[in-house]
Amino acid sequence: MKKHFLSLGLMACSWFGFTAAAQSVPGPDAPALARQVCVTCHGPGGRTDSGQFPSLAGQSEAYLLAQLKAYRDHSRANLNAQRFMWGVASWLEEADLPKLAAYYAAQPPAPARATPRSADQQAAYERGQTLYRAGEPARGVLACAACHGAQAQGLGAIPRLAGQNARYLAQQLGVFKGHDRADGAAMGGEAGPLTPEQVHDLALYLQAQ
């Protein structure tokens, strides 16, 4: 672990409110690193209610490791990646990446965000469920379940979507629609045809899984 890093003043998370003076970086223990660095944005154990940052708990190790590497080489280059994760990833040692990925993969996933639904919300949930399970073949949209699993649990290097905050999910679908993630070529094609209503419906459905 590097012993010093520069202040990342443009970042919104309070952890990045340090001055540019040299700072002591947490030791190599992944739980300690997660508690001292990652918790501010991603929550205790990688479970957060934030609509801006994802829950990491229960994601696959392969997916987490791939994303950390993408932040380091700047191939994940959407605006939030640049603001929040490029700086963090730059001072992580190579050996820290698999340790952090393994730590978060082993944590219990965020629970379903089930909330009482109005009639309109219930209808949106059901539309999202249908789109997730069956897609929309007439418009070339594949079933999300084909890649992300029947329970949105993720498969291998494909991320878990269940339990993520709906606002974050909608934000990421927007990133894919804009082709702002180098690893998202396939998702760009899938997200491209989605209407704003479909993005909303899918996100509402997935956060309740």
C-alpha positions as CSV (number, residue, x, y, z in Angstrom):
1,M,0.0,0.0,0.0
2,K,1.4,3.4,-0.8
3,K,2.0,5.6,2.2
4,H,1.0,8.9,0.7
5,F,-1.7,10.2,-1.6
6,L,-2.9,13.6,-2.8
7,S,-6.1,15.2,-1.8
8,L,-8.9,14.3,-4.2
9,G,-10.7,17.6,-3.7
10,L,-13.2,17.3,-6.5
11,M,-14.8,14.2,-4.9
12,A,-18.0,14.6,-3.0
13,C,-17.4,11.9,-0.4
14,S,-16.2,13.2,2.9
15,W,-13.3,10.8,3.0
16,F,-11.8,12.8,0.2
17,G,-11.9,16.1,2.2
18,F,-8.2,15.7,3.2
19,T,-5.6,18.4,2.4
20,A,-2.8,17.7,-0.1
21,A,-0.5,17.0,2.7
22,A,0.9,13.4,3.0
23,Q,-1.5,11.1,4.7
24,S,-1.2,7.7,6.3
25,V,-3.0,5.1,4.2
26,P,-4.7,2.1,5.8
27,G,-2.8,-1.2,6.0
28,P,-3.1,-4.1,3.7
29,D,-6.0,-5.7,5.6
30,A,-9.0,-5.7,3.2
31,P,-11.7,-5.3,5.9
32,A,-9.7,-2.3,7.4
33,L,-9.3,-0.8,4.0
34,A,-13.0,-1.2,3.3
35,R,-13.9,0.4,6.6
36,Q,-11.5,3.3,6.4
37,V,-11.9,4.1,2.7
38,C,-14.8,2.5,0.9
39,V,-17.4,2.7,3.6
40,T,-18.1,6.4,3.1
41,C,-19.6,5.9,-0.3
42,H,-20.5,2.2,-0.4
43,G,-21.7,1.7,3.1
44,P,-20.8,-0.7,5.9
45,G,-20.0,-4.1,4.4
46,G,-20.6,-2.7,1.0
47,R,-24.4,-2.2,1.5
48,T,-25.6,1.4,0.9
49,D,-28.9,3.2,0.5
50,S,-27.3,5.8,-1.8
51,G,-28.7,6.4,-5.2
52,Q,-25.4,7.6,-6.4
53,F,-23.1,4.7,-5.4
54,P,-23.6,1.0,-5.8
55,S,-23.8,-1.7,-3.1
56,L,-20.8,-4.0,-3.6
57,A,-21.7,-6.7,-1.2
58,G,-22.4,-10.0,-2.8
59,Q,-21.1,-9.0,-6.2
60,S,-19.0,-11.7,-7.8
61,E,-15.3,-11.5,-7.2
62,A,-14.6,-11.5,-11.0
63,Y,-16.9,-8.6,-11.6
64,L,-15.5,-6.5,-8.7
65,L,-11.9,-7.2,-9.8
66,A,-12.6,-6.2,-13.4
67,Q,-14.2,-2.9,-12.4
68,L,-11.3,-2.0,-10.0
69,K,-8.9,-2.6,-12.9
70,A,-11.1,-0.6,-15.3
71,Y,-10.9,2.3,-12.9
72,R,-7.1,2.0,-12.7
73,D,-6.6,2.0,-16.4
74,H,-9.4,4.6,-17.0
75,S,-11.4,2.4,-19.3
76,R,-14.4,2.9,-17.1
77,A,-14.6,6.6,-17.8
78,N,-18.1,7.8,-17.1
79,L,-18.3,11.0,-15.1
80,N,-18.8,9.4,-11.7
81,A,-15.9,7.0,-12.3
82,Q,-13.7,10.0,-13.0
83,R,-14.8,12.0,-10.0
84,F,-14.8,9.2,-7.4
85,M,-12.9,6.1,-8.4
86,W,-10.0,7.0,-10.6
87,G,-8.2,8.7,-7.8
88,V,-8.9,5.9,-5.3
89,A,-7.8,3.2,-7.7
90,S,-4.6,5.1,-8.6
91,W,-3.1,4.7,-5.1
92,L,-4.2,1.1,-4.5
93,E,-1.5,-1.4,-4.9
94,E,-2.1,-4.2,-7.4
95,A,-2.3,-6.7,-4.5
96,D,-5.1,-4.7,-2.9
97,L,-7.5,-5.2,-5.8
98,P,-8.1,-9.0,-5.5
99,K,-8.2,-8.6,-1.7
100,L,-10.9,-6.0,-1.9
101,A,-12.8,-8.0,-4.5
102,A,-12.8,-11.1,-2.4
103,Y,-13.8,-9.2,0.7
104,Y,-16.9,-7.6,-0.9
105,A,-17.9,-10.8,-2.7
106,A,-18.0,-12.6,0.6
107,Q,-20.4,-10.1,2.2
108,P,-24.1,-10.7,2.5
109,P,-25.9,-8.8,-0.4
110,A,-28.1,-5.9,0.2
111,P,-31.7,-7.0,1.0
112,A,-34.5,-6.4,-1.4
113,R,-35.8,-2.8,-1.1
114,A,-39.4,-3.8,-1.0
115,T,-41.7,-0.8,-0.2
116,P,-45.5,-0.4,-0.2
117,R,-46.6,0.3,-3.7
118,S,-49.3,2.5,-5.1
119,A,-51.4,1.1,-7.9
120,D,-49.2,3.0,-10.4
121,Q,-46.0,1.6,-8.7
122,Q,-47.4,-1.9,-8.8
123,A,-48.1,-1.6,-12.5
124,A,-44.6,-0.3,-13.1
125,Y,-43.1,-3.1,-11.1
126,E,-45.0,-5.7,-13.1
127,R,-43.9,-4.1,-16.4
128,G,-40.3,-4.1,-15.2
129,Q,-40.7,-7.8,-14.2
130,T,-42.0,-8.7,-17.6
131,L,-39.2,-6.8,-19.4
132,Y,-36.6,-8.4,-17.2
133,R,-37.8,-11.9,-17.7
134,A,-38.9,-11.8,-21.3
135,G,-37.4,-8.7,-22.9
136,E,-39.1,-7.1,-25.8
137,P,-38.3,-9.2,-28.9
138,A,-40.2,-6.9,-31.3
139,R,-37.7,-4.1,-30.5
140,G,-34.6,-6.4,-30.2
141,V,-34.4,-6.2,-26.4
142,L,-33.2,-9.4,-24.9
143,A,-34.4,-10.7,-21.5
144,C,-32.2,-9.3,-18.8
145,A,-32.5,-12.6,-17.0
146,A,-30.6,-14.4,-19.8
147,C,-27.3,-12.8,-18.6
148,H,-28.0,-11.5,-15.1
149,G,-29.8,-14.6,-13.8
150,A,-33.4,-15.4,-12.9
151,Q,-33.1,-13.7,-9.6
152,A,-30.9,-10.9,-10.9
153,Q,-28.1,-12.5,-8.8
154,G,-25.4,-12.0,-11.5
155,L,-23.4,-14.7,-13.2
156,G,-19.6,-14.8,-13.2
157,A,-18.3,-11.4,-14.4
158,I,-21.9,-10.2,-15.0
159,P,-23.0,-8.0,-12.1
160,R,-25.7,-8.7,-9.5
161,L,-28.5,-6.2,-9.9
162,A,-30.9,-7.4,-7.2
163,G,-31.3,-4.9,-4.3
164,Q,-29.5,-2.0,-5.9
165,N,-31.0,1.4,-5.5
166,A,-33.4,2.2,-8.4
167,R,-31.8,5.6,-8.9
168,Y,-28.4,4.1,-9.3
169,L,-29.7,1.4,-11.7
170,A,-31.4,4.0,-13.8
171,Q,-28.2,6.1,-13.8
172,Q,-26.1,3.2,-15.1
173,L,-28.6,2.3,-17.8
174,G,-28.2,5.9,-18.9
175,V,-24.4,5.4,-18.9
176,F,-24.8,2.3,-21.1
177,K,-27.2,4.1,-23.4
178,G,-24.6,6.8,-23.9
179,H,-21.8,4.2,-24.5
180,D,-19.8,5.6,-21.7
181,R,-18.4,2.3,-20.4
182,A,-15.7,0.5,-22.4
183,D,-16.9,-2.8,-21.0
184,G,-20.5,-2.0,-21.9
185,A,-20.7,-2.6,-25.6
186,A,-23.2,-5.4,-25.2
187,M,-25.2,-3.4,-22.7
188,G,-25.2,-0.4,-24.9
189,G,-27.0,-2.3,-27.5
190,E,-29.5,-3.6,-25.0
191,A,-30.1,-0.3,-23.2
192,G,-30.2,1.8,-26.3
193,P,-33.8,1.0,-27.3
194,L,-35.2,1.3,-23.8
195,T,-37.7,4.2,-23.2
196,P,-37.4,6.4,-20.1
197,E,-40.5,4.6,-18.8
198,Q,-38.9,1.2,-19.3
199,V,-35.7,2.3,-17.5
200,H,-37.8,3.4,-14.6
201,D,-39.8,0.2,-14.5
202,L,-36.8,-2.1,-14.7
203,A,-35.0,-0.2,-11.9
204,L,-38.1,-0.3,-9.7
205,Y,-38.4,-4.0,-10.2
206,L,-34.8,-4.8,-9.6
207,Q,-34.4,-2.8,-6.4
208,A,-37.2,-4.9,-4.9
209,Q,-35.5,-8.3,-5.7
